[in-house]
Amino acid sequence: MALRSLTRLIAPFIVALVIAPASAQQAQPRDPRSDVPRPASARETALQSALASDPGVIANWLELARLQEQRGAVGDAEEALKSALAQKGDASVLRALAQFYGRTGQFDKAVATLEDAAAQNPTDPSGHQVVATYYWEKAQKDTSLSREDKLRYVDAGIGATERAIAINGDYIEALTYKNILLRMKANLESDAVRRDSLIAEADQLRNRAMELQKARSAGRTAIGAPPPPPPPPPPGSPDAMVSGGMAPVRVGGNIKTPTKMFKRSDAIDTR
């Protein structure tokens, strides 16, 4: 009798202990899904209204795309950039679209768009050089690439530098990048004769680029311009450029370590 009474007294507490953790877990707020865009901001709504009245303001399209991308509406951002391109199909908008593709991991679309941008200015080698930097970065940094895919990207980068050099044979940046890409290709080459031939060609390009850089620096000094910054470490130093997991790719002399001319996050001036 006493045992049944005791059981009746403690039973509610046991039930509460069993149920409470599950209830508490259900009551916790859930994180929003990472693939679901956040709501549009007031600024985004205002930009859409302004563009409905005057779609020709490219800066508004670019800002709208940036805000949409930031809140996770990637598809909307791409459409905004394409709308900007329809209004003003010049190289600056194409580069903005290419940078968007680069940030969102769409490499093939990025380089295809950059090639379109380069074609907009057939007398300017810099557009092709930008394409070369993208191929170089892909081959250099993407460790998931097979040897065949890496070689394909290296060859595409070499082709882009050659298009730039065809426009301007003294274009230092393209000479430098072709030199480096040839050395990357040599690192992937199993035939010793072809490897030596690639390195010999790269040496000629490097030497030519160094001569041009020296002449450029001398010209700046002659007109009273400030002296150029110190050159990068010479070949063989610990700071010489290394091509991701392969043998060192030497830069040396007055040739700077490669840098991309347009970062994927760069703002584009459309004025």
N, C-alpha and C positions, 0 to 999 in steps of 0.2 A: 504493500500500500504506500509506504514512504518512498519506495523507489519510483513508482508510477508518478507520484506527485513531483518528485525531483525532475523526472524526465519532462513532464509538462512544463516545468519552470524554465529549463535550459534550452528546450527545443527551438523557441524563436531566435535565440542568440546564435545557434548553430546554422539555422537557415540564413540568417543575415550575413554570417561570415562566408557562406558558400556563394550567395547571390551577389554580394557587394562588389567583389573584384570584376565580375563580368559587366555589371552595370556601369562601374566607373570606366571600364575600357570602352564601352559603347558611347559614353558621354564625352570622350576626348575628341576635340576637333580634328578633322582629317585634313592633311595637307592637300592643296590643289594639285591636280595632275600636271606633271611637267610639260606634257604635250598639248595642253589646253591654253590658248592665248588668254592673257588677262584682258579686262575690259579696256576699251579705248578711253584715252584721257580727253579732257576738255580741249586741250590744244589740238589734238588730232581731229576732233570734230570740227573745230574752227577752221583748220587747214582744208578739210574736205569741203566745207561750205565755200571757202575762198576759191578753191580750184573749180568748183562747179560754176562759179561766175567768171573766172578768168583762168583757164587751164594752161595758159602760156607761161606762167611764172614757174620756171624750173626749180628755183630754190625751194618753193613750197612742196613740190613733188618729192624732192630729195629729203626734206625734213620729215615729211609724212612717212616716207619709206623707213627712215631711221627710227621713228617712234614706233612704227608697227613691228619692225624687227626686234626692237628692245623688249616689247611686251609679248613676243613669241608668235606674232601673226606673220610668219615667214612668207606664206603664199600671198598675203595682201601686200607685203613689202615688195615682193617681186613684181606684182602687177603695177604698183605705183611707179617703180623704176621703168617698167616698160612703157607706161603712159608718158613719163618724162621723155623717154627716147622717141616716142611718136611725135611729141611736140618739138623736140630739138635733137635730131639724130646726129649729133656731133661726137667727137672723140671723148670729150669730157664726161658726157652722160654714159657713153659706152664703158668708160673706165669705172664709173660709179657702179654700174651693173656688174662688171667683172669682179670688183672688190666684194660686192655682196655675194656672188657665187663662191668666191674664195673663202669668205667667212663661214658660209654655210656648207662647206665641204663638197662643192660641186666643181671640181677642178676642170673637167673637160669643158663645161660651159664657160668657166672663167677664161680659159685661154682662147676659146673660140671667139668670145666677145672682145678680148684684147686684140686678136688678129683683125677683127672688123674695125676696131678703133685705129689700128695701125694703117689700115687701108684708106682711112679717111684723109690721111696726110702722107701721100706717096713720096714726098721729098724730105720727110722728117724721119731719121733713123731711130729716134728714141722710142717710137711705138713698138718696133720689132725688138728693141733691146729689153723693153718691159716684158714682152712675151718670153724672151730668153731667161729672164730672172725667175719667172714662174716655173719654167721647166727645170732650171737648175735647182731651185728649192725643192721641187717634188722629188727629183732624183737624189738629192742630198739628204733629205730628212725623212722620207717615208720608208721606214724600215720594213714595211710589209711587202714591198715590191720584190718580185722575182728578178733574177739577173736579166732576163729578156725584157721585162717591163722597164727596168732601170735603164737599160741600153736604149730602148725606144724613146724614153723621155730625154736622155742625153743627146741622141741624134736630133730630136725635134728642137732642142735648145741650140745645138750647133747650127741648124738650118735657120733659126731666127737671127742669130748673130750674123750669119752670112748675108741675110737680106739687109740688115743694117749696114754692114760693110759695103755692100753693093751700092748703097746710096751715098755713103761717105767712107772712103777707104781709110781715113785717118781718125775714125771714131774710136777713141781710146777705150771707152767702156765695152764696146762690142769686141774689140781685139782682146781685151782682158778676159772677158767671159768665154770667148771661143777657146782661148788658151786653157782656161780651167776645165771647160767641158771636154776638150780633147784629152786632158790628163785623166779625167774621170773615166773616159772611154778606154784609155790605155789600161787603167786598173782593172777593167772588165775583160780585157783581151787576153786570150790564152796563147795566141801565136806571138812568139817573141819578135819576129820580123815586123809584123803589123804594129805591135806595141811600140817598138823603137821608132817606127815611122811617125806614129801619132805624137810621140814625145818630141821628136825633132821639129815637127810642124808647130807644136805648142811653144817650143823654145823660140822659134822665129817670131811668132806673134807676140810673145812676152817681151822680147828684145825691142821689137818695133814699138810696142806700147810704151816701154820705158823711155825710148828716144823721144817720142812725142810728148810724154809727160815732162821730160827734162826741158824740152824746148818751150813748152807752155809755161813752166815755172820760170824759166829765164826771161820770157816775155813779160811776165807779171813784174819781176824785179826791175826790168829795164824801164818800165813806165812808173816806177815808184809805188807799186802796190805792195801790201804787206807780204812777207815771205810765206810760202806754203807751209802747212803743218809738217812735222817730222814724218819721214817715210815709214811704212810698216816694217816689221822685222825682216831681215834678209832671209833668203832660203836656208833651211836647215835649223833655224832657231825654234825654241819650244813654242813660240806663238805663231808659227807658220800655219796657214790654213790646212785643216785636215778634212778629207772628204769622208763623211760618216762611215766609219768602220773600215775604210779602205786605206791604201797607202797615202801618205801626205800629198796634197796638191799644192805646189809651191806658187806663191804670188811674187813677193820679193821686189827689191829695188824701190822705185817710186810708185809702183802699182798698188793701189789700196786693196784691202780685202773686199770682196764683193758685197755690195749692199743693194737692196731693191730700190729702184727709182720711185716706185709708188707702193706704199704699204697698203695692205688690204683694208686697213681701218682709216686711211687718209680721207680727209674731206676734199671734195672736188669743187674747185671754183668754176662756176658756170657763167660767170659774167663775161 
